[in-house]
Amino acid sequence: MSAEKGIAIKVPNRGTPMGVAVMGLMRSGTTLVCDLLTLRGRSLVISEPNLMALWDGPLQLKLHRLYREFGLDAPPLPPREDEYKSNIEYFDQVILPQLKPLELWGVKCVDLFGWQRLLRIYPPKRLVLCGRDLRAVTISALELVNRMGLVFTDSKRMRDEAWIFSRIAYSVQEMMAMRAVPHMVLRYEDLVAAPAARDRLAAYCGLDRLGEERLNLVIERETRSGWELAKHGKEITTKALDRYDEEPEGPMRTMADRIWRMFPEYSLAFGYEVPAPQFRIRRHDFCIGPDPGINPIKFKETEVWNWRGPKQLEPVFGRRRARTIVALNLKPGAVLLDLGCGTAAMRKMLAKSSSHLPADVAVRAPLFVVSDIYRGELPPGGEATHVAALGVLEYVEDLPGFLNGLRAYNVPVFVSYYATDDTPNVDRVSLGWKNGYRRNELMRMFIAAGFQPAPKWAFDGQQSLFRLIPRQIMARKRGRPRAKIILQGGPRPAAGKKPAPKARGKSKKELEPV
C-alpha cells in the first residue's frame, strides 16, 4: 500500500535484498555516506528515492541525473506521471534489475516514515545508522531550511522552526526503534574527523576503498550543492563540527538545547554528552515512551502548517501562530523587518508584492542581516514599513531598552509575549526566558516607550500579540488601519446603525481575519 493514500502498489521483487541501508537524522552526514559508498561501475547508494510515496515527477527527474551520471541505462527523461502510480513501481521494474549485478547497492533515508516496510521489501544485508549531536543537528537544519528556501513547499506545508523541532523528535523516536535491527553506528563527528571511521565503514560494507565523487550531492538544488561545495570543497572537512557552540544565545539555541534535553536516551545510545538528570525534560508529548517501537508523534501532523503541536507550551509553535496573524494584518506592498526570525518563513506568508527582511543573531542564509538583537543592538530599518519581533521579547534582559530601540524605527511594530497572567505554571527558566511580566506591566512599558499598543490577549490560550503604533503616527491618521481592526475584534458600526447580533454557539477562528 502507498504510504500516502492507501493505493495498492505491485512490487514483484518483494524480498530482494539490498546491500546496505543508510538511515539517520537530517544533517548527520547521510549524503556524504552515500557518496563514499558509491563507486562507478561497482556500487551505488541512492539518496532519498522516497520509495514509499506516490509518483513524484521532480524527484524522478533528479534521480535520473544520478542514474545516468553513474552509468545506468536510463532514458534522458523520467516516464510520464500516468505511467506509474508510485516511485517504487518504476524503481522496481526499471532501476532495480540494473542494480542487482553491482557489488553493492542500497538507499539512504532521513525521511524515516515507513522504514519498516521498506526494509521488509528490500531487506538490507547491512544497516548504517548515522547520528549527530542533537544540538548541532538543530542549528544545521535551520541553515538548511533557510538556504534552500524550504519555508514553504506549497500552501499546506510549513518548513519552519516548529517543523524542525517536531521532525527531529519524530526521527529520534524512529532511530531508537531501528536499533533493534543489527546495525553499525556511524557518528558524523567521527566520520569527518577520524579516517579510521571511514575505513570501518568500507570494511563493514565489503568495499576495498571508498568513493571520492559527490554524485548524490551534485544532483541536489544549487541552493544546497553550491553551498555545501563552497564550504567543504571536494574534501571531507571538520568545518561544521562547532555549529551549536557558535550559535549565540537566543530562541534558536534554546530550541536546540530543549531537543537535546528531551532525548537523553538518544545521547546515551549513540555516545554523546548526556544532560544531567535535573535538566532533562520529562512528561512531554514528544518524549520516548516505555515502548520505543511506538512513536507518539504522527508523521503527517508534522507536515501540516497549522498543527498546534504538543499540549505542552513550545514557543516555536506559538511563533508560527503569531506569524499567521501578522501576515493577515499586512497589506500588499509592505516591507517587513523580521527581528530574531530564525527562519524566513514569513517571506512566503506575505503578499507577493511585499518584501521580507530577515534579521537574526547568526547568518542562516545570504539575505540575513546579523546583529546582537537580544542585547539591544538592532539592525538598521532601511525601507521597512513595519517591524516584527515575534517570540523575541522573552529572551531580552533589558526589555524597556529594547522597546526604546523598536520605537526608534518609527513604524508600526508587531510583538508577541507570554504574559505571566496567562502562563502562571510555565517554567520560564526551562524555556530560556530572561524575564516575566504581567499584562499591566507590559502595557505600561509599551506606553513609556512611546507606543499606542493594540493587544490581542492570549489569542491562542497563552500567547498575546500586540500592534504597537508610534504615538505621533497614531495622531496623524484618521481612519483605523486594517491591522488594528483585526486585533481589536472588528470595526465599529456606522453612526445610527445597531451592531449586528453576535452569533451564538460558534467558536472564533483565531487565525482568520474578522
C-alpha positions in Angstrom: 0.0 0.0 0.0 1.1 3.6 -0.6 2.2 5.4 2.5 0.2 8.4 1.3 -3.3 7.4 0.1 -3.6 3.6 0.6 -3.3 2.8 -3.1 -2.2 -0.8 -3.8 1.3 -1.0 -5.3 2.6 -4.0 -7.2 6.1 -5.0 -6.1 7.1 -8.1 -8.0 10.6 -8.1 -6.5 9.4 -8.1 -2.9 12.1 -9.7 -0.7 15.0 -8.7 -2.9 17.9 -8.0 -0.5 19.9 -4.8 -0.9 23.5 -4.5 0.2 23.1 -1.6 2.6 20.5 0.8 4.0 21.8 4.1 5.4 19.4 5.7 7.9 19.8 8.7 10.0 18.8 12.2 11.2 18.8 15.0 8.7 22.2 16.9 8.7 24.0 13.9 10.1 26.2 13.2 7.1 24.0 10.7 5.3 24.5 12.1 1.9 28.3 12.0 2.4 28.0 8.4 3.3 26.0 7.7 0.1 28.8 9.2 -2.0 31.5 7.4 -0.1 29.8 4.1 -0.8 29.3 4.9 -4.5 31.9 3.8 -7.0 31.2 4.0 -10.7 30.5 0.6 -12.1 30.8 -1.1 -8.7 28.4 0.3 -6.1 25.6 2.8 -5.9 23.8 4.1 -2.8 20.8 6.3 -3.8 20.0 9.3 -1.6 16.3 9.7 -0.7 14.5 7.8 -3.5 11.3 8.1 -1.4 10.1 4.7 -2.5 7.2 4.6 -0.1 5.4 7.6 -1.7 3.2 8.2 -4.8 4.8 9.2 -8.1 7.0 12.3 -7.7 8.0 13.8 -11.0 10.5 16.4 -9.8 12.2 13.8 -7.6 12.4 11.3 -10.5 14.0 14.0 -12.7 16.7 14.5 -10.1 17.3 10.8 -9.6 17.6 10.3 -13.4 20.5 12.6 -13.4 22.1 10.3 -10.8 21.3 7.1 -12.7 22.7 8.4 -16.0 25.8 10.0 -14.4 26.6 6.7 -12.7 26.2 4.8 -16.0 22.8 3.1 -15.7 20.7 2.6 -18.8 18.1 5.3 -18.1 16.3 7.5 -20.6 17.1 11.2 -20.7 13.7 12.0 -19.0 11.7 10.0 -16.5 8.4 8.5 -17.5 5.2 10.5 -17.6 3.2 10.7 -14.4 0.4 8.5 -15.7 2.7 5.5 -16.5 3.4 4.7 -12.8 1.4 5.2 -9.7 4.3 5.3 -7.3 8.1 5.8 -7.1 8.6 2.2 -6.1 6.9 0.7 -9.1 9.3 2.4 -11.5 12.3 1.7 -9.3 11.3 -2.0 -9.1 10.7 -2.5 -12.7 13.4 -0.4 -14.4 16.2 0.5 -12.0 16.4 -2.5 -9.7 17.3 -5.0 -12.4 20.4 -2.8 -13.2 21.4 -2.6 -9.6 21.4 -6.3 -8.9 24.7 -7.1 -10.7 26.6 -4.5 -8.8 28.9 -5.4 -5.8 26.8 -3.2 -3.6 23.6 -1.2 -3.9 21.4 0.5 -1.4 19.3 3.5 -0.4 19.6 6.3 2.1 16.8 7.9 4.1 16.4 10.7 6.5 12.7 10.7 5.8 12.1 7.7 8.1 8.4 7.3 7.6 7.6 3.7 6.5 11.1 2.4 7.0 9.9 -0.9 8.4 8.0 -1.7 5.2 10.9 -0.6 3.1 13.3 -3.0 4.9 10.7 -5.8 4.5 10.6 -5.2 0.7 14.3 -4.9 0.3 15.9 -6.5 3.4 19.4 -4.9 3.9 22.4 -7.1 4.4 23.9 -4.2 6.4 22.3 -1.2 8.1 24.2 2.0 8.9 22.7 4.3 11.5 24.1 7.9 11.1 23.9 10.1 14.2 25.0 13.5 15.3 24.7 15.6 18.4 21.1 16.8 18.5 22.1 20.4 19.2 24.2 20.6 16.1 21.5 18.8 14.1 19.1 21.6 15.1 21.3 24.5 14.2 22.4 22.9 10.9 18.7 22.2 10.0 17.9 25.9 10.5 20.5 26.8 7.9 19.4 24.1 5.5 15.7 25.3 5.6 16.8 28.9 5.1 19.4 28.4 2.4 17.2 26.1 0.3 14.1 28.2 0.7 12.2 25.3 2.2 10.0 27.5 4.4 7.0 26.6 2.2 6.7 23.9 -0.4 3.1 24.7 -1.0 0.2 26.3 0.8 -0.4 23.3 3.0 3.1 22.6 4.3 5.3 24.5 6.6 9.1 24.3 7.0 9.9 26.5 10.0 11.3 26.1 13.5 8.3 24.1 14.6 8.7 21.7 11.7 12.4 21.2 12.6 11.6 20.6 16.2 8.9 18.0 15.5 10.7 16.3 12.6 13.9 15.8 14.7 11.8 14.5 17.6 10.0 12.1 15.2 13.2 10.9 13.7 14.9 10.3 17.1 12.0 8.1 18.0 12.4 6.1 14.8 16.2 5.8 15.2 15.8 4.4 18.7 13.3 1.8 17.4 15.7 1.0 14.5 18.4 -0.1 16.9 16.6 -3.4 17.2 17.9 -4.3 13.7 21.5 -5.3 13.5 23.5 -2.2 12.5 26.6 -0.2 12.6 26.6 3.2 14.3 28.4 6.0 12.4 28.6 9.4 14.1 29.0 12.5 12.0 31.7 13.8 14.3 33.8 10.6 13.7 33.0 10.4 10.0 34.6 13.8 9.2 37.3 13.8 11.8 38.6 10.3 12.0 39.9 8.4 8.9 39.6 5.2 10.9 35.8 5.6 11.0 35.7 5.8 7.2 37.9 2.7 7.0 35.5 0.9 9.3 32.6 1.9 7.0 34.3 0.5 4.0 35.1 -2.8 5.7 31.6 -3.1 7.1 30.1 -2.7 3.6 32.6 -5.1 2.0 34.4 -2.4 -0.1 38.2 -2.2 -0.5 38.0 1.5 -0.9 35.5 4.4 -0.7 34.3 6.7 -3.5 35.7 10.2 -4.0 33.0 11.7 -6.1 29.9 13.6 -4.8 27.4 12.1 -7.2 24.4 12.4 -4.8 25.3 15.9 -3.7 25.7 17.5 -7.2 22.2 16.4 -8.3 20.7 18.5 -5.4 19.5 22.0 -5.9 22.1 24.6 -6.5 21.0 26.3 -3.2 22.3 23.2 -1.4 25.0 21.7 -3.5 26.7 25.0 -4.2 26.6 26.0 -0.6 28.0 22.6 0.6 30.7 22.5 -2.0 31.7 26.1 -1.4 32.1 25.3 2.3 33.8 22.0 2.1 35.0 21.7 -1.5 35.5 18.1 -2.6 37.3 17.2 0.7 35.9 15.9 4.0 36.4 18.7 6.5 35.5 19.4 10.1 34.2 22.9 9.4 30.7 22.1 10.6 31.6 20.5 13.9 31.1 23.6 16.1 27.6 24.5 14.9 26.0 24.6 18.4 29.0 26.2 20.1 29.0 29.0 17.6 25.2 29.8 17.9 24.6 32.9 20.1 22.1 32.9 22.9 18.5 33.2 21.9 15.4 31.2 21.0 17.2 29.0 18.4 20.0 28.0 20.7 17.3 27.3 23.4 15.3 25.2 21.0 18.4 23.1 20.2 19.1 22.7 23.9 15.5 21.7 24.6 15.6 18.9 22.0 18.9 17.6 23.5 17.4 17.6 27.0 14.2 15.9 25.8 16.1 12.8 24.4 18.8 11.7 26.9 18.2 8.1 25.7 19.4 9.0 22.2 22.6 10.7 23.5 23.4 7.7 25.7 22.7 5.2 22.9 24.9 7.0 20.3 27.7 8.1 22.5 27.0 11.8 23.1 27.1 14.0 26.1 24.0 13.2 28.2 22.2 16.0 30.1 22.3 15.8 33.8 19.1 14.3 35.4 17.9 17.6 36.8 18.0 19.3 33.4 16.2 16.5 31.5 12.7 17.2 30.1 10.2 14.6 31.2 6.4 14.1 30.8 6.3 15.7 27.4 4.3 14.5 24.4 7.4 14.1 22.3 9.5 12.1 24.9 10.3 8.5 24.3 7.8 6.2 26.0 8.3 2.8 27.6 7.9 1.1 24.2 10.5 2.6 21.7 8.6 0.9 18.9 5.6 3.2 19.3 6.2 6.8 18.1 3.9 9.3 19.9 4.4 11.8 17.1 2.3 11.4 13.9 4.4 12.0 10.8 1.7 13.6 8.8 0.8 16.0 11.5 4.4 17.4 11.4 3.7 18.4 7.7 0.5 20.4 8.5 1.1 24.2 8.5 -1.3 24.9 11.4 -0.6 21.8 13.6 -0.7 23.0 17.2 2.0 20.6 18.3 2.3 19.1 21.8 -0.1 20.0 24.6 2.9 21.5 26.4 3.9 25.0 25.6 6.6 25.1 22.9 7.5 28.6 21.8 8.2 27.6 18.2 4.6 26.6 17.7 3.4 29.8 19.2 5.7 31.8 16.9 4.1 30.0 13.9 0.6 31.1 15.1 1.7 34.7 15.7 3.2 34.9 12.2 0.0 33.8 10.6 -1.9 36.7 12.2 0.7 39.2 11.4 0.7 38.1 7.7 -3.0 38.6 7.6 -2.6 42.2 9.0 -0.1 43.4 6.5 -1.3 44.9 3.2 0.3 44.2 -0.1 3.4 46.3 -0.6 4.5 46.2 3.0 8.3 45.9 3.8 8.7 43.8 7.0 11.9 43.8 9.1 11.6 40.5 10.9 13.8 40.6 14.0 15.1 37.3 15.5 13.2 35.4 12.9 15.1 32.1 13.0 13.7 31.1 9.6 12.4 33.3 6.8 9.0 31.6 6.9 7.3 34.9 6.8 8.6 35.6 3.3 6.2 33.2 1.7 3.3 34.2 4.0 3.2 37.8 2.8 1.6 39.1 -0.3 3.8 38.7 -3.4 4.2 42.5 -3.7 5.5 42.7 -0.1 9.1 42.4 0.9 10.7 40.5 3.8 13.9 41.5 5.6 15.1 38.6 7.8 17.4 39.5 10.8 18.9 37.3 13.4 21.9 36.7 15.6 23.6 34.4 13.0 23.9 34.2 9.2 21.4 31.5 8.3 21.2 32.5 4.6 22.8 35.2 2.4 19.9 37.6 2.8 20.0 37.6 6.6 21.1 40.8 8.5 23.1 39.9 11.6 23.1 41.8 14.8 23.2 41.1 18.6 19.4 41.6 18.8 18.8 40.2 22.3 21.3 42.7 23.8 19.5 45.6 22.2 21.8 46.0 19.1 19.1 46.3 16.5 19.9 46.4 12.8 19.0 49.5 10.6 15.4 49.7 9.5 16.2 50.6 5.9 13.0 50.8 3.8 10.9 48.9 6.3 7.3 49.9 6.7 6.7 47.5 9.6 8.8 45.6 12.1 8.1 42.2 13.7 9.6 40.8 16.9 7.7 37.5 17.4 8.9 35.1 20.1 11.7 37.6 20.9 10.8 39.7 24.0 11.0 36.8 26.4 14.8 36.4 25.6 15.6 40.1 26.2 17.1 41.1 29.6 16.6 44.8 29.2 13.1 44.9 27.8 12.5 48.7 28.3 15.7 49.5 26.4 14.7 47.0 23.7 11.3 48.7 23.3 13.0 52.1 23.0 15.1 50.6 20.2 11.9 49.4 18.4 10.4 52.9 18.9 13.4 54.4 17.0 12.2 52.7 13.8 9.2 55.0 13.9 6.9 52.4 12.1 4.2 50.1 13.4 5.7 47.1 15.3 4.2 43.6 15.9 5.4 41.8 19.0 4.3 38.7 20.9 4.6 37.8 24.5 3.6 35.2 27.1 2.4 37.3 30.0 2.7 35.7 33.4 -1.1 36.2 33.9 -1.7 33.7 31.2 1.2 31.3 31.9 1.3 31.0 35.7 2.5 27.4 35.7 5.1 27.7 33.0 8.8 27.2 33.9 10.2 30.2 32.2 13.8 29.4 33.1 13.5 26.0 31.4 12.4 27.7 28.2 15.4 30.0 28.4 13.3 33.1 29.0 15.0 36.0 30.7 12.0 37.9 32.0 8.4 37.6 33.2 5.9 40.5 33.1 2.2 40.8 33.8 -0.2 42.3 31.3 -0.4 45.6 33.0 3.4 45.8 33.3 3.7 45.2 29.5 1.2 47.9 28.7 3.0 50.4 30.9 6.3 49.7 29.2 4.8 49.9 25.7 3.3 53.3 26.5 6.5 54.5 28.2 8.5 53.7 25.1 6.2 55.9 23.0 3.7 53.4 21.6 0.0 53.1 21.5 -0.5 49.3 22.0 -3.4 47.4 20.5 -3.4 44.0 22.2 -4.9 40.6 21.3 -4.7 39.0 24.7 -4.0 35.2 24.9 -5.2 34.7 21.3 -4.1 31.1 21.4 -4.8 30.5 25.0 -1.5 31.6 26.4 0.3 34.0 23.9 -0.6 37.6 23.3 0.0 39.7 20.2 0.4 43.4 20.1 0.4 46.0 17.3 2.5 48.9 18.6 1.8 52.2 16.9 4.2 55.2 17.4 2.1 57.8 19.0 2.6 60.7 16.6 1.8 58.3 13.7 -1.4 57.4 15.5 -2.3 61.1 15.9 -1.9 61.8 12.1 -4.2 59.0 11.0 -7.9 59.5 10.8 -9.0 56.0 9.7 -8.3 52.9 11.7 -5.8 50.6 10.0 -6.9 47.2 8.9 -4.4 45.6 11.3 -6.0 47.4 14.2 -9.4 46.3 13.2 -8.4 42.7 13.2 -6.5 42.9 16.5 -9.3 44.7 18.3 -12.1 42.4 17.2 -13.7 44.3 14.2 -14.8 47.7 13.0 -17.3 49.8 14.9 -20.8 50.1 13.4 -21.6 53.1 11.3 -23.4 56.0 13.0 -27.1 55.4 13.5 -26.8 51.6 12.9 -27.1 49.0 15.6 -24.3 46.4 15.7 -25.1 43.0 14.2 -26.0 40.5 16.8 -23.3 38.1 17.8 -23.6 34.5 16.6 -24.2 32.0 19.3 -22.8 28.6 19.6 -19.9 29.3 17.2 -16.3 29.3 18.1 -13.9 32.0 17.0 -11.5 31.2 14.2 -8.4 32.7 15.9 -6.2 32.7 12.8 -8.6 34.3 10.4 -9.3 38.0 9.9 -12.5 39.3 11.3 
